[in-house]
Amino acid sequence: MSPLLEIRNLGVHYVTARGTRVNRAVDEVSLSLDAGETLGIVGESGSGKTTLALSLLRLLPTAARFVSGEVIFESRPPGRARASCCAPSRSPPPRPA
């Protein structure tokens, strides 16, 4: 049986607006998570925990760049993962009446 979530050598960097400076936020992270398992990510402040989570949700800020690796959910590449009821919407929120 294949894992529910698999991350292979994921690398995410933040690049300055001028592209002159790079911060390696996530560097060569690999993990595998089977259905029913729980995973906790711990580390010091600034160690890349939030960037890792945002990478999985594809909610990285514009300064972030995927530089390596892959994320596989339910044995499918990212573009073919099953849609979620809670997927982020790109449309603006409704205006109050």
PADREN-489541 format. One record per atom (N, C-alpha, C, O, CB): chain; residue in three letters; y, z, x; residue number from 1. Coordinates in nm, 2 decimals. Glycine has a CB too. Example, Ala and Ser with C-alpha at 12.3 -4.5 7.8 and 13.67 -1.06 7.14 Angstrom:
<nodes>
<A, ALA, <-0.57, 0.78, 1.32>, 1>
<A, ALA, <-0.45, 0.78, 1.23>, 1>
<A, ALA, <-0.33, 0.78, 1.32>, 1>
<A, ALA, <-0.33, 0.85, 1.42>, 1>
<A, ALA, <-0.45, 0.90, 1.13>, 1>
<A, SER, <-0.22, 0.71, 1.28>, 2>
<A, SER, <-0.11, 0.71, 1.37>, 2>
<A, SER, <0.00, 0.79, 1.29>, 2>
<A, SER, <0.11, 0.80, 1.34>, 2>
<A, SER, <-0.06, 0.57, 1.41>, 2>
</nodes>
This chain:
<nodes>
<A, MET, <-0.12, 0.00, 0.09>, 1>
<A, MET, <0.00, 0.00, 0.00>, 1>
<A, MET, <0.12, 0.00, 0.09>, 1>
<A, MET, <0.13, 0.08, 0.19>, 1>
<A, MET, <0.00, 0.12, -0.10>, 1>
<A, SER, <0.22, -0.08, 0.06>, 2>
<A, SER, <0.34, -0.09, 0.14>, 2>
<A, SER, <0.44, 0.02, 0.10>, 2>
<A, SER, <0.44, 0.07, -0.01>, 2>
<A, SER, <0.41, -0.23, 0.12>, 2>
<A, PRO, <0.53, 0.06, 0.19>, 3>
<A, PRO, <0.63, 0.16, 0.16>, 3>
<A, PRO, <0.73, 0.12, 0.05>, 3>
<A, PRO, <0.75, 0.00, 0.04>, 3>
<A, PRO, <0.70, 0.20, 0.29>, 3>
<A, LEU, <0.78, 0.22, -0.01>, 4>
<A, LEU, <0.88, 0.19, -0.12>, 4>
<A, LEU, <1.01, 0.14, -0.05>, 4>
<A, LEU, <1.08, 0.05, -0.09>, 4>
<A, LEU, <0.91, 0.32, -0.20>, 4>
<A, LEU, <1.05, 0.21, 0.06>, 5>
<A, LEU, <1.17, 0.17, 0.14>, 5>
<A, LEU, <1.13, 0.17, 0.29>, 5>
<A, LEU, <1.07, 0.26, 0.34>, 5>
<A, LEU, <1.28, 0.28, 0.11>, 5>
<A, GLU, <1.17, 0.06, 0.35>, 6>
<A, GLU, <1.15, 0.05, 0.49>, 6>
<A, GLU, <1.28, 0.00, 0.56>, 6>
<A, GLU, <1.34, -0.10, 0.52>, 6>
<A, GLU, <1.03, -0.04, 0.52>, 6>
<A, ILE, <1.32, 0.07, 0.67>, 7>
<A, ILE, <1.43, 0.03, 0.74>, 7>
<A, ILE, <1.38, 0.00, 0.89>, 7>
<A, ILE, <1.31, 0.09, 0.95>, 7>
<A, ILE, <1.55, 0.14, 0.74>, 7>
<A, ARG, <1.42, -0.11, 0.94>, 8>
<A, ARG, <1.37, -0.15, 1.07>, 8>
<A, ARG, <1.49, -0.18, 1.16>, 8>
<A, ARG, <1.57, -0.28, 1.14>, 8>
<A, ARG, <1.28, -0.27, 1.07>, 8>
<A, ASN, <1.51, -0.10, 1.26>, 9>
<A, ASN, <1.61, -0.12, 1.37>, 9>
<A, ASN, <1.75, -0.15, 1.31>, 9>
<A, ASN, <1.82, -0.24, 1.36>, 9>
<A, ASN, <1.57, -0.24, 1.46>, 9>
<A, LEU, <1.79, -0.07, 1.21>, 10>
<A, LEU, <1.92, -0.09, 1.15>, 10>
<A, LEU, <2.04, -0.06, 1.25>, 10>
<A, LEU, <2.04, 0.05, 1.31>, 10>
<A, LEU, <1.93, -0.01, 1.02>, 10>
<A, GLY, <2.13, -0.14, 1.26>, 11>
<A, GLY, <2.25, -0.12, 1.34>, 11>
<A, GLY, <2.38, -0.15, 1.26>, 11>
<A, GLY, <2.39, -0.26, 1.20>, 11>
<A, GLY, <2.25, -0.20, 1.47>, 11>
<A, VAL, <2.47, -0.06, 1.25>, 12>
<A, VAL, <2.60, -0.08, 1.18>, 12>
<A, VAL, <2.71, -0.03, 1.27>, 12>
<A, VAL, <2.71, 0.08, 1.32>, 12>
<A, VAL, <2.60, 0.00, 1.04>, 12>
<A, HIS, <2.81, -0.12, 1.29>, 13>
<A, HIS, <2.92, -0.09, 1.38>, 13>
<A, HIS, <3.05, -0.10, 1.29>, 13>
<A, HIS, <3.06, -0.18, 1.20>, 13>
<A, HIS, <2.93, -0.18, 1.50>, 13>
<A, TYR, <3.15, -0.02, 1.33>, 14>
<A, TYR, <3.28, -0.03, 1.27>, 14>
<A, TYR, <3.37, -0.10, 1.38>, 14>
<A, TYR, <3.37, -0.07, 1.49>, 14>
<A, TYR, <3.34, 0.11, 1.24>, 14>
<A, VAL, <3.45, -0.20, 1.33>, 15>
<A, VAL, <3.53, -0.28, 1.42>, 15>
<A, VAL, <3.68, -0.26, 1.38>, 15>
<A, VAL, <3.71, -0.26, 1.26>, 15>
<A, VAL, <3.49, -0.43, 1.42>, 15>
<A, THR, <3.77, -0.25, 1.47>, 16>
<A, THR, <3.91, -0.23, 1.44>, 16>
<A, THR, <3.97, -0.36, 1.38>, 16>
<A, THR, <3.90, -0.47, 1.40>, 16>
<A, THR, <3.99, -0.19, 1.56>, 16>
<A, ALA, <4.08, -0.35, 1.32>, 17>
<A, ALA, <4.14, -0.47, 1.26>, 17>
<A, ALA, <4.16, -0.59, 1.36>, 17>
<A, ALA, <4.14, -0.70, 1.32>, 17>
<A, ALA, <4.28, -0.43, 1.20>, 17>
<A, ARG, <4.20, -0.55, 1.48>, 18>
<A, ARG, <4.22, -0.66, 1.58>, 18>
<A, ARG, <4.09, -0.69, 1.65>, 18>
<A, ARG, <4.09, -0.79, 1.73>, 18>
<A, ARG, <4.32, -0.61, 1.68>, 18>
<A, GLY, <3.98, -0.62, 1.62>, 19>
<A, GLY, <3.85, -0.65, 1.68>, 19>
<A, GLY, <3.84, -0.61, 1.83>, 19>
<A, GLY, <3.75, -0.66, 1.90>, 19>
<A, GLY, <3.82, -0.80, 1.67>, 19>
<A, THR, <3.93, -0.52, 1.87>, 20>
<A, THR, <3.94, -0.48, 2.01>, 20>
<A, THR, <3.85, -0.36, 2.04>, 20>
<A, THR, <3.82, -0.33, 2.16>, 20>
<A, THR, <4.08, -0.46, 2.05>, 20>
<A, ARG, <3.81, -0.29, 1.94>, 21>
<A, ARG, <3.73, -0.17, 1.96>, 21>
<A, ARG, <3.62, -0.16, 1.86>, 21>
<A, ARG, <3.63, -0.19, 1.74>, 21>
<A, ARG, <3.82, -0.04, 1.94>, 21>
<A, VAL, <3.50, -0.12, 1.91>, 22>
<A, VAL, <3.38, -0.11, 1.83>, 22>
<A, VAL, <3.32, 0.03, 1.84>, 22>
<A, VAL, <3.31, 0.09, 1.94>, 22>
<A, VAL, <3.27, -0.21, 1.87>, 22>
<A, ASN, <3.29, 0.09, 1.72>, 23>
<A, ASN, <3.23, 0.22, 1.71>, 23>
<A, ASN, <3.09, 0.20, 1.66>, 23>
<A, ASN, <3.07, 0.16, 1.54>, 23>
<A, ASN, <3.31, 0.32, 1.63>, 23>
<A, ARG, <2.98, 0.23, 1.73>, 24>
<A, ARG, <2.85, 0.22, 1.69>, 24>
<A, ARG, <2.81, 0.34, 1.60>, 24>
<A, ARG, <2.78, 0.45, 1.65>, 24>
<A, ARG, <2.75, 0.21, 1.81>, 24>
<A, ALA, <2.82, 0.32, 1.47>, 25>
<A, ALA, <2.79, 0.43, 1.38>, 25>
<A, ALA, <2.64, 0.46, 1.35>, 25>
<A, ALA, <2.60, 0.57, 1.35>, 25>
<A, ALA, <2.86, 0.40, 1.25>, 25>
<A, VAL, <2.57, 0.35, 1.34>, 26>
<A, VAL, <2.42, 0.36, 1.32>, 26>
<A, VAL, <2.36, 0.26, 1.43>, 26>
<A, VAL, <2.40, 0.15, 1.44>, 26>
<A, VAL, <2.38, 0.32, 1.18>, 26>
<A, ASP, <2.27, 0.32, 1.51>, 27>
<A, ASP, <2.22, 0.24, 1.62>, 27>
<A, ASP, <2.07, 0.24, 1.62>, 27>
<A, ASP, <2.01, 0.35, 1.66>, 27>
<A, ASP, <2.28, 0.29, 1.75>, 27>
<A, GLU, <2.00, 0.13, 1.58>, 28>
<A, GLU, <1.86, 0.12, 1.59>, 28>
<A, GLU, <1.78, 0.23, 1.51>, 28>
<A, GLU, <1.69, 0.29, 1.57>, 28>
<A, GLU, <1.81, 0.12, 1.74>, 28>
<A, VAL, <1.82, 0.24, 1.39>, 29>
<A, VAL, <1.75, 0.34, 1.30>, 29>
<A, VAL, <1.63, 0.27, 1.23>, 29>
<A, VAL, <1.65, 0.17, 1.17>, 29>
<A, VAL, <1.85, 0.40, 1.20>, 29>
<A, SER, <1.52, 0.34, 1.24>, 30>
<A, SER, <1.40, 0.29, 1.17>, 30>
<A, SER, <1.33, 0.40, 1.09>, 30>
<A, SER, <1.33, 0.52, 1.14>, 30>
<A, SER, <1.30, 0.22, 1.27>, 30>
<A, LEU, <1.29, 0.38, 0.97>, 31>
<A, LEU, <1.22, 0.48, 0.89>, 31>
<A, LEU, <1.14, 0.41, 0.78>, 31>
<A, LEU, <1.16, 0.29, 0.75>, 31>
<A, LEU, <1.31, 0.58, 0.83>, 31>
<A, SER, <1.05, 0.48, 0.73>, 32>
<A, SER, <0.96, 0.43, 0.62>, 32>
<A, SER, <0.95, 0.54, 0.52>, 32>
<A, SER, <0.92, 0.66, 0.56>, 32>
<A, SER, <0.82, 0.38, 0.67>, 32>
<A, LEU, <0.96, 0.51, 0.39>, 33>
<A, LEU, <0.95, 0.61, 0.29>, 33>
<A, LEU, <0.86, 0.56, 0.18>, 33>
<A, LEU, <0.88, 0.46, 0.12>, 33>
<A, LEU, <1.09, 0.65, 0.23>, 33>
<A, ASP, <0.75, 0.63, 0.15>, 34>
<A, ASP, <0.66, 0.60, 0.04>, 34>
<A, ASP, <0.70, 0.66, -0.09>, 34>
<A, ASP, <0.78, 0.75, -0.09>, 34>
<A, ASP, <0.51, 0.65, 0.08>, 34>
<A, ALA, <0.65, 0.60, -0.20>, 35>
<A, ALA, <0.68, 0.65, -0.33>, 35>
<A, ALA, <0.64, 0.80, -0.34>, 35>
<A, ALA, <0.53, 0.83, -0.29>, 35>
<A, ALA, <0.61, 0.57, -0.44>, 35>
<A, GLY, <0.73, 0.88, -0.40>, 36>
<A, GLY, <0.70, 1.02, -0.42>, 36>
<A, GLY, <0.74, 1.11, -0.30>, 36>
<A, GLY, <0.74, 1.23, -0.31>, 36>
<A, GLY, <0.56, 1.04, -0.44>, 36>
<A, GLU, <0.78, 1.05, -0.19>, 37>
<A, GLU, <0.82, 1.12, -0.07>, 37>
<A, GLU, <0.97, 1.15, -0.08>, 37>
<A, GLU, <1.05, 1.08, -0.15>, 37>
<A, GLU, <0.79, 1.05, 0.06>, 37>
<A, THR, <1.02, 1.26, -0.02>, 38>
<A, THR, <1.16, 1.29, -0.01>, 38>
<A, THR, <1.20, 1.30, 0.14>, 38>
<A, THR, <1.12, 1.34, 0.22>, 38>
<A, THR, <1.18, 1.43, -0.07>, 38>
<A, LEU, <1.32, 1.25, 0.16>, 39>
<A, LEU, <1.37, 1.24, 0.30>, 39>
<A, LEU, <1.50, 1.30, 0.31>, 39>
<A, LEU, <1.59, 1.28, 0.22>, 39>
<A, LEU, <1.37, 1.09, 0.35>, 39>
<A, GLY, <1.53, 1.39, 0.40>, 40>
<A, GLY, <1.66, 1.45, 0.43>, 40>
<A, GLY, <1.71, 1.40, 0.56>, 40>
<A, GLY, <1.64, 1.39, 0.66>, 40>
<A, GLY, <1.65, 1.60, 0.43>, 40>
<A, ILE, <1.84, 1.36, 0.56>, 41>
<A, ILE, <1.91, 1.31, 0.68>, 41>
<A, ILE, <2.00, 1.42, 0.72>, 41>
<A, ILE, <2.09, 1.46, 0.64>, 41>
<A, ILE, <1.98, 1.18, 0.65>, 41>
<A, VAL, <1.99, 1.47, 0.84>, 42>
<A, VAL, <2.07, 1.58, 0.89>, 42>
<A, VAL, <2.13, 1.53, 1.03>, 42>
<A, VAL, <2.07, 1.45, 1.10>, 42>
<A, VAL, <2.00, 1.71, 0.90>, 42>
<A, GLY, <2.24, 1.59, 1.06>, 43>
<A, GLY, <2.31, 1.56, 1.19>, 43>
<A, GLY, <2.45, 1.61, 1.20>, 43>
<A, GLY, <2.50, 1.66, 1.10>, 43>
<A, GLY, <2.31, 1.41, 1.21>, 43>
<A, GLU, <2.50, 1.61, 1.31>, 44>
<A, GLU, <2.64, 1.65, 1.34>, 44>
<A, GLU, <2.74, 1.57, 1.26>, 44>
<A, GLU, <2.71, 1.45, 1.22>, 44>
<A, GLU, <2.67, 1.66, 1.49>, 44>
<A, SER, <2.86, 1.62, 1.25>, 45>
<A, SER, <2.97, 1.54, 1.19>, 45>
<A, SER, <2.99, 1.42, 1.27>, 45>
<A, SER, <3.00, 1.42, 1.39>, 45>
<A, SER, <3.09, 1.63, 1.18>, 45>
<A, GLY, <3.00, 1.30, 1.20>, 46>
<A, GLY, <3.02, 1.18, 1.27>, 46>
<A, GLY, <2.90, 1.11, 1.33>, 46>
<A, GLY, <2.91, 1.02, 1.41>, 46>
<A, GLY, <3.12, 1.20, 1.38>, 46>
<A, SER, <2.78, 1.16, 1.29>, 47>
<A, SER, <2.66, 1.10, 1.35>, 47>
<A, SER, <2.60, 0.98, 1.28>, 47>
<A, SER, <2.51, 0.92, 1.32>, 47>
<A, SER, <2.55, 1.21, 1.35>, 47>
<A, GLY, <2.67, 0.94, 1.16>, 48>
<A, GLY, <2.62, 0.82, 1.10>, 48>
<A, GLY, <2.55, 0.84, 0.97>, 48>
<A, GLY, <2.49, 0.74, 0.91>, 48>
<A, GLY, <2.54, 0.74, 1.19>, 48>
<A, LYS, <2.54, 0.96, 0.92>, 49>
<A, LYS, <2.46, 0.99, 0.80>, 49>
<A, LYS, <2.52, 0.91, 0.68>, 49>
<A, LYS, <2.44, 0.85, 0.60>, 49>
<A, LYS, <2.46, 1.14, 0.77>, 49>
<A, THR, <2.65, 0.92, 0.65>, 50>
<A, THR, <2.71, 0.85, 0.54>, 50>
<A, THR, <2.70, 0.70, 0.56>, 50>
<A, THR, <2.67, 0.63, 0.46>, 50>
<A, THR, <2.85, 0.90, 0.53>, 50>
<A, THR, <2.72, 0.65, 0.68>, 51>
<A, THR, <2.71, 0.51, 0.70>, 51>
<A, THR, <2.57, 0.46, 0.67>, 51>
<A, THR, <2.56, 0.35, 0.62>, 51>
<A, THR, <2.75, 0.48, 0.85>, 51>
<A, LEU, <2.47, 0.53, 0.71>, 52>
<A, LEU, <2.33, 0.50, 0.68>, 52>
<A, LEU, <2.31, 0.49, 0.53>, 52>
<A, LEU, <2.26, 0.39, 0.48>, 52>
<A, LEU, <2.23, 0.60, 0.74>, 52>
<A, ALA, <2.36, 0.59, 0.46>, 53>
<A, ALA, <2.34, 0.59, 0.31>, 53>
<A, ALA, <2.42, 0.47, 0.25>, 53>
<A, ALA, <2.36, 0.41, 0.16>, 53>
<A, ALA, <2.39, 0.72, 0.25>, 53>
<A, LEU, <2.54, 0.45, 0.29>, 54>
<A, LEU, <2.62, 0.34, 0.23>, 54>
<A, LEU, <2.56, 0.20, 0.27>, 54>
<A, LEU, <2.57, 0.11, 0.19>, 54>
<A, LEU, <2.76, 0.35, 0.28>, 54>
<A, SER, <2.49, 0.19, 0.38>, 55>
<A, SER, <2.43, 0.07, 0.42>, 55>
<A, SER, <2.32, 0.04, 0.32>, 55>
<A, SER, <2.30, -0.08, 0.28>, 55>
<A, SER, <2.37, 0.08, 0.56>, 55>
<A, LEU, <2.24, 0.14, 0.28>, 56>
<A, LEU, <2.13, 0.12, 0.19>, 56>
<A, LEU, <2.18, 0.07, 0.05>, 56>
<A, LEU, <2.11, -0.01, -0.01>, 56>
<A, LEU, <2.05, 0.24, 0.18>, 56>
<A, LEU, <2.29, 0.12, 0.01>, 57>
<A, LEU, <2.35, 0.09, -0.12>, 57>
<A, LEU, <2.44, -0.04, -0.11>, 57>
<A, LEU, <2.49, -0.08, -0.21>, 57>
<A, LEU, <2.43, 0.21, -0.17>, 57>
<A, ARG, <2.46, -0.09, 0.01>, 58>
<A, ARG, <2.55, -0.21, 0.03>, 58>
<A, ARG, <2.69, -0.18, -0.01>, 58>
<A, ARG, <2.75, -0.26, -0.08>, 58>
<A, ARG, <2.49, -0.33, -0.04>, 58>
<A, LEU, <2.74, -0.06, 0.02>, 59>
<A, LEU, <2.87, -0.02, -0.02>, 59>
<A, LEU, <2.96, 0.01, 0.10>, 59>
<A, LEU, <3.05, 0.10, 0.10>, 59>
<A, LEU, <2.87, 0.11, -0.11>, 59>
<A, LEU, <2.93, -0.05, 0.21>, 60>
<A, LEU, <3.01, -0.03, 0.34>, 60>
<A, LEU, <3.15, -0.07, 0.32>, 60>
<A, LEU, <3.18, -0.17, 0.25>, 60>
<A, LEU, <2.94, -0.10, 0.45>, 60>
<A, PRO, <3.24, 0.00, 0.39>, 61>
<A, PRO, <3.38, -0.05, 0.39>, 61>
<A, PRO, <3.40, -0.18, 0.47>, 61>
<A, PRO, <3.31, -0.22, 0.54>, 61>
<A, PRO, <3.47, 0.06, 0.46>, 61>
<A, THR, <3.51, -0.25, 0.45>, 62>
<A, THR, <3.53, -0.38, 0.51>, 62>
<A, THR, <3.53, -0.38, 0.66>, 62>
<A, THR, <3.50, -0.48, 0.72>, 62>
<A, THR, <3.66, -0.43, 0.46>, 62>
<A, ALA, <3.55, -0.27, 0.73>, 63>
<A, ALA, <3.55, -0.26, 0.87>, 63>
<A, ALA, <3.41, -0.25, 0.93>, 63>
<A, ALA, <3.39, -0.27, 1.05>, 63>
<A, ALA, <3.64, -0.14, 0.92>, 63>
<A, ALA, <3.31, -0.22, 0.84>, 64>
<A, ALA, <3.18, -0.21, 0.89>, 64>
<A, ALA, <3.11, -0.34, 0.90>, 64>
<A, ALA, <3.13, -0.43, 0.82>, 64>
<A, ALA, <3.10, -0.11, 0.80>, 64>
<A, ARG, <3.02, -0.35, 1.00>, 65>
<A, ARG, <2.94, -0.48, 1.02>, 65>
<A, ARG, <2.79, -0.44, 1.04>, 65>
<A, ARG, <2.76, -0.36, 1.12>, 65>
<A, ARG, <2.99, -0.56, 1.13>, 65>
<A, PHE, <2.70, -0.51, 0.97>, 66>
<A, PHE, <2.56, -0.50, 1.00>, 66>
<A, PHE, <2.54, -0.58, 1.13>, 66>
<A, PHE, <2.58, -0.70, 1.13>, 66>
<A, PHE, <2.47, -0.56, 0.88>, 66>
<A, VAL, <2.48, -0.52, 1.23>, 67>
<A, VAL, <2.47, -0.60, 1.35>, 67>
<A, VAL, <2.32, -0.62, 1.39>, 67>
<A, VAL, <2.29, -0.71, 1.47>, 67>
<A, VAL, <2.53, -0.52, 1.47>, 67>
<A, SER, <2.23, -0.54, 1.33>, 68>
<A, SER, <2.09, -0.56, 1.35>, 68>
<A, SER, <2.00, -0.50, 1.24>, 68>
<A, SER, <2.05, -0.42, 1.17>, 68>
<A, SER, <2.05, -0.51, 1.49>, 68>
<A, GLY, <1.88, -0.54, 1.24>, 69>
<A, GLY, <1.78, -0.48, 1.16>, 69>
<A, GLY, <1.77, -0.53, 1.02>, 69>
<A, GLY, <1.84, -0.63, 0.98>, 69>
<A, GLY, <1.81, -0.34, 1.15>, 69>
<A, GLU, <1.68, -0.47, 0.94>, 70>
<A, GLU, <1.66, -0.51, 0.80>, 70>
<A, GLU, <1.63, -0.39, 0.72>, 70>
<A, GLU, <1.57, -0.29, 0.76>, 70>
<A, GLU, <1.56, -0.62, 0.79>, 70>
<A, VAL, <1.66, -0.40, 0.59>, 71>
<A, VAL, <1.62, -0.30, 0.49>, 71>
<A, VAL, <1.53, -0.37, 0.38>, 71>
<A, VAL, <1.57, -0.47, 0.33>, 71>
<A, VAL, <1.75, -0.24, 0.42>, 71>
<A, ILE, <1.42, -0.31, 0.36>, 72>
<A, ILE, <1.32, -0.37, 0.26>, 72>
<A, ILE, <1.29, -0.26, 0.16>, 72>
<A, ILE, <1.25, -0.15, 0.19>, 72>
<A, ILE, <1.19, -0.42, 0.34>, 72>
<A, PHE, <1.32, -0.30, 0.03>, 73>
<A, PHE, <1.30, -0.21, -0.08>, 73>
<A, PHE, <1.20, -0.27, -0.17>, 73>
<A, PHE, <1.21, -0.39, -0.21>, 73>
<A, PHE, <1.43, -0.18, -0.16>, 73>
<A, GLU, <1.09, -0.20, -0.20>, 74>
<A, GLU, <0.98, -0.25, -0.29>, 74>
<A, GLU, <0.92, -0.38, -0.24>, 74>
<A, GLU, <0.90, -0.47, -0.31>, 74>
<A, GLU, <1.03, -0.27, -0.43>, 74>
<A, SER, <0.91, -0.39, -0.11>, 75>
<A, SER, <0.85, -0.51, -0.04>, 75>
<A, SER, <0.93, -0.63, -0.06>, 75>
<A, SER, <0.88, -0.74, -0.04>, 75>
<A, SER, <0.71, -0.53, -0.09>, 75>
<A, ARG, <1.06, -0.62, -0.09>, 76>
<A, ARG, <1.14, -0.74, -0.11>, 76>
<A, ARG, <1.27, -0.73, -0.02>, 76>
<A, ARG, <1.32, -0.62, 0.00>, 76>
<A, ARG, <1.18, -0.75, -0.26>, 76>
<A, PRO, <1.31, -0.84, 0.03>, 77>
<A, PRO, <1.44, -0.84, 0.10>, 77>
<A, PRO, <1.55, -0.80, 0.01>, 77>
<A, PRO, <1.54, -0.81, -0.11>, 77>
<A, PRO, <1.47, -0.98, 0.17>, 77>
<A, PRO, <1.67, -0.76, 0.06>, 78>
<A, PRO, <1.78, -0.71, -0.02>, 78>
<A, PRO, <1.82, -0.80, -0.14>, 78>
<A, PRO, <1.85, -0.74, -0.24>, 78>
<A, PRO, <1.89, -0.69, 0.07>, 78>
<A, GLY, <1.83, -0.92, -0.12>, 79>
<A, GLY, <1.88, -1.01, -0.23>, 79>
<A, GLY, <1.78, -1.02, -0.35>, 79>
<A, GLY, <1.82, -1.06, -0.46>, 79>
<A, GLY, <1.90, -1.15, -0.18>, 79>
<A, ARG, <1.65, -0.98, -0.33>, 80>
<A, ARG, <1.55, -0.99, -0.43>, 80>
<A, ARG, <1.51, -0.85, -0.48>, 80>
<A, ARG, <1.42, -0.84, -0.56>, 80>
<A, ARG, <1.44, -1.06, -0.38>, 80>
<A, ALA, <1.57, -0.75, -0.44>, 81>
<A, ALA, <1.54, -0.61, -0.49>, 81>
<A, ALA, <1.57, -0.61, -0.64>, 81>
<A, ALA, <1.66, -0.67, -0.69>, 81>
<A, ALA, <1.61, -0.50, -0.41>, 81>
<A, ARG, <1.49, -0.53, -0.71>, 82>
<A, ARG, <1.50, -0.52, -0.85>, 82>
<A, ARG, <1.64, -0.45, -0.88>, 82>
<A, ARG, <1.68, -0.36, -0.82>, 82>
<A, ARG, <1.39, -0.43, -0.91>, 82>
<A, ALA, <1.71, -0.51, -0.98>, 83>
<A, ALA, <1.84, -0.45, -1.02>, 83>
<A, ALA, <1.82, -0.31, -1.08>, 83>
<A, ALA, <1.72, -0.28, -1.14>, 83>
<A, ALA, <1.90, -0.54, -1.13>, 83>
<A, SER, <1.92, -0.23, -1.05>, 84>
<A, SER, <1.91, -0.09, -1.10>, 84>
<A, SER, <2.01, -0.07, -1.21>, 84>
<A, SER, <2.10, -0.14, -1.23>, 84>
<A, SER, <1.95, 0.01, -0.98>, 84>
<A, CYS, <1.98, 0.03, -1.30>, 85>
<A, CYS, <2.06, 0.06, -1.41>, 85>
<A, CYS, <2.20, 0.11, -1.36>, 85>
<A, CYS, <2.30, 0.11, -1.43>, 85>
<A, CYS, <2.00, 0.16, -1.50>, 85>
<A, CYS, <2.20, 0.16, -1.23>, 86>
<A, CYS, <2.32, 0.22, -1.18>, 86>
<A, CYS, <2.38, 0.14, -1.07>, 86>
<A, CYS, <2.46, 0.19, -0.99>, 86>
<A, CYS, <2.29, 0.36, -1.13>, 86>
<A, ALA, <2.36, 0.01, -1.06>, 87>
<A, ALA, <2.41, -0.08, -0.96>, 87>
<A, ALA, <2.56, -0.08, -0.97>, 87>
<A, ALA, <2.62, -0.08, -1.08>, 87>
<A, ALA, <2.36, -0.22, -0.97>, 87>
<A, PRO, <2.63, -0.08, -0.86>, 88>
<A, PRO, <2.78, -0.08, -0.87>, 88>
<A, PRO, <2.84, -0.20, -0.93>, 88>
<A, PRO, <2.78, -0.31, -0.91>, 88>
<A, PRO, <2.84, -0.06, -0.73>, 88>
<A, SER, <2.94, -0.18, -1.01>, 89>
<A, SER, <3.01, -0.30, -1.07>, 89>
<A, SER, <3.13, -0.34, -0.99>, 89>
<A, SER, <3.20, -0.25, -0.94>, 89>
<A, SER, <3.05, -0.26, -1.22>, 89>
<A, ARG, <3.15, -0.47, -0.98>, 90>
<A, ARG, <3.27, -0.52, -0.91>, 90>
<A, ARG, <3.39, -0.54, -1.00>, 90>
<A, ARG, <3.49, -0.57, -0.96>, 90>
<A, ARG, <3.23, -0.64, -0.84>, 90>
<A, SER, <3.37, -0.52, -1.14>, 91>
<A, SER, <3.48, -0.54, -1.23>, 91>
<A, SER, <3.56, -0.41, -1.23>, 91>
<A, SER, <3.51, -0.30, -1.21>, 91>
<A, SER, <3.42, -0.58, -1.37>, 91>
<A, PRO, <3.69, -0.43, -1.26>, 92>
<A, PRO, <3.78, -0.31, -1.27>, 92>
<A, PRO, <3.74, -0.22, -1.38>, 92>
<A, PRO, <3.69, -0.27, -1.48>, 92>
<A, PRO, <3.93, -0.35, -1.27>, 92>
<A, PRO, <3.77, -0.09, -1.37>, 93>
<A, PRO, <3.74, 0.00, -1.48>, 93>
<A, PRO, <3.83, -0.03, -1.60>, 93>
<A, PRO, <3.94, -0.09, -1.59>, 93>
<A, PRO, <3.76, 0.15, -1.44>, 93>
<A, PRO, <3.78, 0.00, -1.73>, 94>
<A, PRO, <3.86, -0.03, -1.84>, 94>
<A, PRO, <3.99, 0.05, -1.85>, 94>
<A, PRO, <3.99, 0.17, -1.80>, 94>
<A, PRO, <3.78, -0.01, -1.97>, 94>
<A, ARG, <4.09, 0.00, -1.91>, 95>
<A, ARG, <4.22, 0.07, -1.92>, 95>
<A, ARG, <4.21, 0.17, -2.03>, 95>
<A, ARG, <4.15, 0.14, -2.14>, 95>
<A, ARG, <4.34, -0.02, -1.93>, 95>
<A, PRO, <4.27, 0.29, -2.02>, 96>
<A, PRO, <4.28, 0.38, -2.13>, 96>
<A, PRO, <4.36, 0.33, -2.25>, 96>
<A, PRO, <4.45, 0.25, -2.23>, 96>
<A, PRO, <4.33, 0.52, -2.09>, 96>
<A, ALA, <4.31, 0.36, -2.37>, 97>
<A, ALA, <4.38, 0.31, -2.49>, 97>
<A, ALA, <4.51, 0.39, -2.52>, 97>
<A, ALA, <4.58, 0.36, -2.61>, 97>
<A, ALA, <4.29, 0.32, -2.61>, 97>
</nodes>
